């Protein structure tokens, strides 16, 4: 287990719940610092740090989802058990969160997170809506990613930074695009599904199909914006996420399973 597989972004001794962010392709824990700062002190914020970036930049990249899940799970198991945990996965992070919750539940009930929030990600059991990206040549991949971002203007500096980070992005794309979904075990409990109304990466109509993967209720949350709708730190997003996180702590008991064994 790497020392920095999970990092603390915001700590408060009186926090009622811990929210753990799971990054998107090419992302790192640092991306969620501003988002964490915007949330109330009653919510402590953690983030998974994937190998090959951030505090783990000296480690080799991981392009196997099962290996990444085991890595994060080992760090998660060592976290203090003094408050419930909710996970928020964005894009690739939603897939990581889904598989991580299933894996943790198979280890033991004490490790089960209280709620999973999946953001800007089509459910893994439906047919892929776009061609594979991880095998594209560098220039074509950069142009495709820029187009997917929804930005009308991207500076040369931004393009250069994307090229520098392309090895990480490609590895993460490989991790997500080569993953093979298995229908069992079923995810139990409630899911919150977040999406941007102008996301040109995710088919908005597919988000409701996350209900097929859980026995609990499904809350659909729409936000103005594209694939990275939350980066503007809108009051709507901060208030809604805070509400969902704190409500889950009040409504869900430790006996309610997030994982239902087949």
N, C-alpha and C positions, 0 to 999 in steps of 0.2 A: 504494500500500500504506500503510495506517495504521501509525503508529509503535507502537501498542500492540495490534496484532491478536493477538499472543501475548505473554503476560506470564509472568514467573518467579515461582512461589509458594514454592518451596523449592530452594535451591542447596546442593550439597555438592561440593567439588572431587574427591572420590574416588567419586562416584556411578558406578554401572556402566551405568545406563540412565536415559533420560528418559521420564516418563509425562506425556502431554498430555491434559488433561481437555477435554471438549467439552460445554458447558452445555445444559440443558433450556430449554423455552420460558419466557421471563421471567427466566432465570438469567444470572448473570455469573461471571467468573473467581473473584470473592471467595467464592462459595459453596463452593468446593473447598479453601479455605485450611486448615480444620481437618482435613479428610480428608488433605491433603498432609502436615500436621504429624504425623499418626498413623503414616505410613509410615516404613520404615527409611531411614537416610541413604544407603543404596546406591541409592535411587530418587530422582532429581531430579524435581521436579514443575513442569510448565508448564500453562498453560490458555489456550484461545482466548478472546478477548474480542470478542463480537459488537458491531457498531456500535449506538450509542444508549444505552449503559449503561456503568457502571464508569468506567474511564479513557477511554472513548470516548463519554461521555454527550453531548458537544456535536455528535457526528456524526449525520446522519439515519439512521433505522432502515432495515434492509434486509429486504425481504419477498420476495426472489428468491434461491432456494437456489444457483443457478449463480453468481450474483454473490458471494455469501458464500463459496462454495468457492474462487473465484479469489482473494478477499481473504486468506483464511487461508493458502492455498497459497503466495502470494507471500511472506508472513512466514515460513512454514515452510521455504521454500527457502533462506532466509538464516540459519537456525539453524546453530550449530557442528556439524560432522560427527564429533565426537570420541566419541560414544556412540550406541548404537541408540535408537530411539524406539518407544514403544508408545502407542496411542491408546485412550482410554476415553471413550465417548460415552453420555450418559444421556438417555433419552427422545428429544426432538428431536435431541440431540447424537449419538445413535446413528446417525440418518439422515445427519446432517452428516458423521460419521466414515466411514460407508460410502461416500458419494459422494466425499469428500475422498481416501480411499485409492485409489479408482478413478481419480480425476483425477491424483493425484500419480504413479501408476504409468504413466499415459499420457505424462507428461512425461519420465521417465527412471528407470531402476532405482535410481540412487543416492538418490532421494527416497523410496523405498518404506519405510513403517513396518514394523516387524518383526512386529507383531501388532495386531489390532483387537479390543477388548472392547466389545460392545454391551450396553446396560443398559436394562431397562424399556421396550422398544420392540418392537412387532410388526414382522416383516419387511415391507419396502415392496412386495413383489410380491403380497401377499394382499389379499383384499377388506377394505375398511375396516369396522371393527366398531362405530363410533359415528357419529352425525351430525356434520356440519361445525360447528365451534364459532366460527370467526373472524367469522362474520356475525351472531352473536347480539347482541341489545341488551346494554348494559353490565350492568344488574342481573341479567339472566338468565345472562349469561356468568359473573359472579362467583359466583352461587349454584351453577352447574354445576361450576365449578372447585373450590369448597369441597366439594361432594359427591364429586368425584373424588379429593380429597386423602385421604379416608378418616378425617378427623378428626371426632370426635364433638362437639367444642365448638370454635368459632372465635370469638375475641373481636371486639368492634367495631373495636378498633385494627387487628387483623389484616385485617379486611374493608376498612378505610380504606386501609391500605397496599397492598392488592391493587388497589383502585380507582385509586390514584396510579400504580401500575405497569401499569395495564390496557392502555395504548397499546403498551407494549413486548410484553406478553403476546400481544395481538391480532396484532401484526406477526409475531411468531414462529409463532403458530398458522397464519397465512396462508402463511408460508414452508413449513411442513411439509405443510399440507393441500392446497395447490395443486401440490405436487411431482408430476411424472409419472415413474413408474419406467420405466427402460429396461433390458432384460435383459443388454445388452452394454455394456462388456466385463465378463467374469466375474471375480469376486473370487477369487483363489487363496489358498493358505495356510490357516492355522488361524484360527478364530474362537472367542472365549469369549463366551458369552451369559449375562448375569446377570439375575435377576428376583426380585421379592418374592412370597412365597407368598400374600399377601393383597392383591395389586395389583388394584384395581377399575377400572383404566384399560386395562390390557393383558390380553388373554386368554392365560393362562399356557400353554395348549395349543398356541398358535401359535409359541412361541419356538423349538421344535425345527425349524421350517421355515426358519430361517436357513440350514440346511444346503444348501438349494436354491441358495443364492447364492454358494457357495464350493466349490472343489474340495478343500479341506483338511478336517481333522477339526473336529468341533464339540464344545466342552465346555460343558455346561449346568450352571450354578451357581444353586442356590436359596438364598434367604435369608429369614429370618423378617421379615415386615413388608409394608408396602404399596408404593405407587409410589415413595416416597422411602425405601426400606428402609435405605439406607446412612447416613442422617443421624444415626442413633443411635450411629454409630462402634463397632459391635459388634466384639468381638475376632474373631468368625468372618469378618466382611467384611474387616477389615484383614489378617488372616493369609492368607485365600484370595487376595485381590488381590495381596499381596506375593509369594505363591508363584507365581501365574500369570505375573506380570511377570518375575520373576527366572528362572523356568524357561524362559520364551520366549527369554531372552537366551542361555541355555545350550544350548537345543535347536535353535534356528533359526540357520542360517548366512546370511551376507550374500548367498549365491547363491540361496537359496530365495525365489522370487517371491511377493509378495502379490497381484500382478496378473497374470492370464494373458490375453494378447492373444487375441481371437477368431480 
